[in-house]
Amino acid sequence: MSADLSPKTAAATITVALGSRSYDVLIGPGLMARAADLIETRLGKAKCGIVTDTNVAPLHLAPLEASLKAAGRHAGSEILPPGEATKSFTSLARLCERLLEMGLERGDLVIALGGGVIGDLAGLAASIVRRGIRFVQVPTTLLAQVDSSVGGKTGINTPQGKNLVGTFHQPSLVLADTDILATLPPRQFRAGYVEAAKYGLIADARYFAWLEQNSSAVLAKDTAALAHAIAVAVQGKADVVSRDETETGDRMLLNLGHTFGHALEAWAEFSDRLLHGEAIAIGICLAFRLSEELSLIGNNSVARVKAHFASIGLPTRIADIPGGQGPDAATLLKIMGQDKKVRGGALTLILVRGIGEAFISRDVAPNAVLHFLARQAGR
Ligand SMILES: NC(=O)c1ccc[n+]([C@@H]2O[C@H](COP(=O)([O-])OP(=O)(O)OC[C@H]3O[C@@H](n4cnc5c(N)ncnc54)[C@H](O)[C@@H]3O)[C@@H](O)[C@H]2O)c1
């Protein structure tokens, strides 16, 4: 581990080690006001085109623009509609043209100021405009700070499914300013919390136990607790990404809860009915339940995970999805069949042998998953 991850420290720097494409993730308060300096110190005197959305812009765009304008580095700002629908070919085409209109060249920078939607879209645009320009992630949601801003996966959605078109394009720097999270709606904050807890459940039982003890401080946005929660999760992701950048092995572990979760999200048509993190919370509980049915773990681990998520105010069961009738098992399995994690018709599932002991399984027959889901759908 390269970072000082002491729970008492309100700032951390984590390096994602990828040879010549290595980059730092800075975590802590007050980073936005120093953005131009932090960028210039690490990446030189580049022009910056900012991409953000209409929710984030009125709250956080001005200080970033001011910092860049003072340094003479602001090339323009593009403000897009918020929400998953923005991750589309239409928005991508328009954004690429806007970045070219801003005059960005190969040595310049795209800055993604927003949650995972803006990060995924702006990262994809940066990877193809002029055959690839650098980009900086300034994640503004907890989900983006602990997960989507790190690791270089970019993407948009198509009618065939989520994130099915995209690239691997690593950012050159990530500025995770914990102060930005002050304006994040509580439901979005809770949804992001799931992706942080995921790292504990995959490979770090001590971190999950720390979250169980300290979740109220994290939810209250206590600066040191929040920075610690983010830093440990980012370190967990950085370690995995350094080992397996393009997801041919270990990186698949980060999909704990995602095969089920993506299917639930797709069924809910990526609407506000079920946020990404909420779908992953249910998905993780399903992965633990299935692991229990396969006698890989005892009921105690399942109960701990469910109790923790429920104490945060997160859904843990398919029946918790609001708005009446939930999905049936056959529909979910069909959607799961579209998932990128399907190989040769067999499902790739991330299962667990305990808290902090996730592994990749290709052994569970689709029919067994169907029956499992049928039992879970009504609960
Ligand atoms: N690339 C990856 O590795 C990766 C990993 C996980 C998720 N994702 C993607 O991330 C997306 C979800 O990201 P998300 O949960 O950040 O959603 P999001 O980007 O839609 O942001 C959630 C909402 O919060 C608003 N918002 C953002 N920051 C705010 C702030 N500081 N104050 C007030 N409002 C704010 C946004 O406008 C939006 O309405 C999905 O598309 C998912 O596929 C990508």
The ligand as an SDF file (V2000), in Angstrom:
LIG
                    3D

 44 48  0  0  0  0  0  0  0  0999 V2000
  -16.3810    3.4470  -15.1910 N   0  0  0  0  0  0  0  0  0  0  0  0
  -16.5530    2.6740  -14.1460 C   0  0  0  0  0  0  0  0  0  0  0  0
  -15.6410    1.9510  -13.7100 O   0  0  0  0  0  0  0  0  0  0  0  0
  -17.8750    2.7000  -13.4350 C   0  0  0  0  0  0  0  0  0  0  0  0
  -18.0070    2.0740  -12.1860 C   0  0  0  0  0  0  0  0  0  0  0  0
  -19.2230    2.1760  -11.5190 C   0  0  0  0  0  0  0  0  0  0  0  0
  -20.2790    2.8710  -12.1030 C   0  0  0  0  0  0  0  0  0  0  0  0
  -20.1230    3.4520  -13.3170 N   0  0  0  0  0  0  0  0  0  0  0  0
  -21.2130    4.2330  -13.9240 C   0  0  0  0  0  0  0  0  0  0  0  0
  -21.4600    5.3580  -13.1070 O   0  0  0  0  0  0  0  0  0  0  0  0
  -22.8080    5.7840  -13.3230 C   0  0  0  0  0  0  0  0  0  0  0  0
  -23.4380    6.1170  -12.0100 C   0  0  0  0  0  0  0  0  0  0  0  0
  -22.6830    7.1480  -11.4290 O   0  0  0  0  0  0  0  0  0  0  0  0
  -23.3010    8.0910  -10.2910 P   0  0  0  0  0  0  0  0  0  0  0  0
  -23.9830    7.2730   -9.2870 O   0  0  0  0  0  0  0  0  0  0  0  0
  -22.2100    9.0020   -9.8940 O   0  0  0  0  0  0  0  0  0  0  0  0
  -24.4790    8.8460  -11.0730 O   0  0  0  0  0  0  0  0  0  0  0  0
  -24.6370   10.2600  -11.7820 P   0  0  0  0  0  0  0  0  0  0  0  0
  -23.4320   10.6710  -12.4930 O   0  0  0  0  0  0  0  0  0  0  0  0
  -25.9030   10.1470  -12.5500 O   0  0  0  0  0  0  0  0  0  0  0  0
  -24.8630   11.2450  -10.5340 O   0  0  0  0  0  0  0  0  0  0  0  0
  -25.9930   11.0650   -9.7120 C   0  0  0  0  0  0  0  0  0  0  0  0
  -26.8220   12.3400   -9.5940 C   0  0  0  0  0  0  0  0  0  0  0  0
  -26.1870   13.2340   -8.6830 O   0  0  0  0  0  0  0  0  0  0  0  0
  -26.0100   14.5110   -9.2800 C   0  0  0  0  0  0  0  0  0  0  0  0
  -24.7830   15.0330   -8.6700 N   0  0  0  0  0  0  0  0  0  0  0  0
  -23.5110   14.6250   -8.9300 C   0  0  0  0  0  0  0  0  0  0  0  0
  -22.6680   15.1980   -8.0740 N   0  0  0  0  0  0  0  0  0  0  0  0
  -23.3940   16.0200   -7.2730 C   0  0  0  0  0  0  0  0  0  0  0  0
  -23.0730   16.8560   -6.1900 C   0  0  0  0  0  0  0  0  0  0  0  0
  -21.8360   16.9620   -5.7010 N   0  0  0  0  0  0  0  0  0  0  0  0
  -24.0840   17.5730   -5.6090 N   0  0  0  0  0  0  0  0  0  0  0  0
  -25.3540   17.4420   -6.0520 C   0  0  0  0  0  0  0  0  0  0  0  0
  -25.7200   16.6280   -7.0530 N   0  0  0  0  0  0  0  0  0  0  0  0
  -24.7480   15.9260   -7.6570 C   0  0  0  0  0  0  0  0  0  0  0  0
  -25.9560   14.2450  -10.7600 C   0  0  0  0  0  0  0  0  0  0  0  0
  -26.3100   15.3710  -11.4990 O   0  0  0  0  0  0  0  0  0  0  0  0
  -26.9740   13.1170  -10.8920 C   0  0  0  0  0  0  0  0  0  0  0  0
  -28.2740   13.6550  -10.9290 O   0  0  0  0  0  0  0  0  0  0  0  0
  -23.4900    4.6650  -14.0690 C   0  0  0  0  0  0  0  0  0  0  0  0
  -23.6640    5.0550  -15.3980 O   0  0  0  0  0  0  0  0  0  0  0  0
  -22.5160    3.5050  -13.9840 C   0  0  0  0  0  0  0  0  0  0  0  0
  -22.5860    2.6650  -15.0950 O   0  0  0  0  0  0  0  0  0  0  0  0
  -18.9330    3.3960  -13.9760 C   0  0  0  0  0  0  0  0  0  0  0  0
  1  2  1  0
  2  3  2  0
  2  4  1  0
  4  5  1  0
  4 44  2  0
  5  6  2  0
  6  7  1  0
  7  8  2  0
  8  9  1  0
  8 44  1  0
  9 10  1  0
  9 42  1  0
 10 11  1  0
 11 12  1  0
 11 40  1  0
 12 13  1  0
 13 14  1  0
 14 15  2  0
 14 16  1  0
 14 17  1  0
 17 18  1  0
 18 19  2  0
 18 20  1  0
 18 21  1  0
 21 22  1  0
 22 23  1  0
 23 24  1  0
 23 38  1  0
 24 25  1  0
 25 26  1  0
 25 36  1  0
 26 27  1  0
 26 35  1  0
 27 28  2  0
 28 29  1  0
 29 30  1  0
 29 35  2  0
 30 31  1  0
 30 32  2  0
 32 33  1  0
 33 34  2  0
 34 35  1  0
 36 37  1  0
 36 38  1  0
 38 39  1  0
 40 41  1  0
 40 42  1  0
 42 43  1  0
M  CHG  2   8   1  16  -1
M  END
$$$$
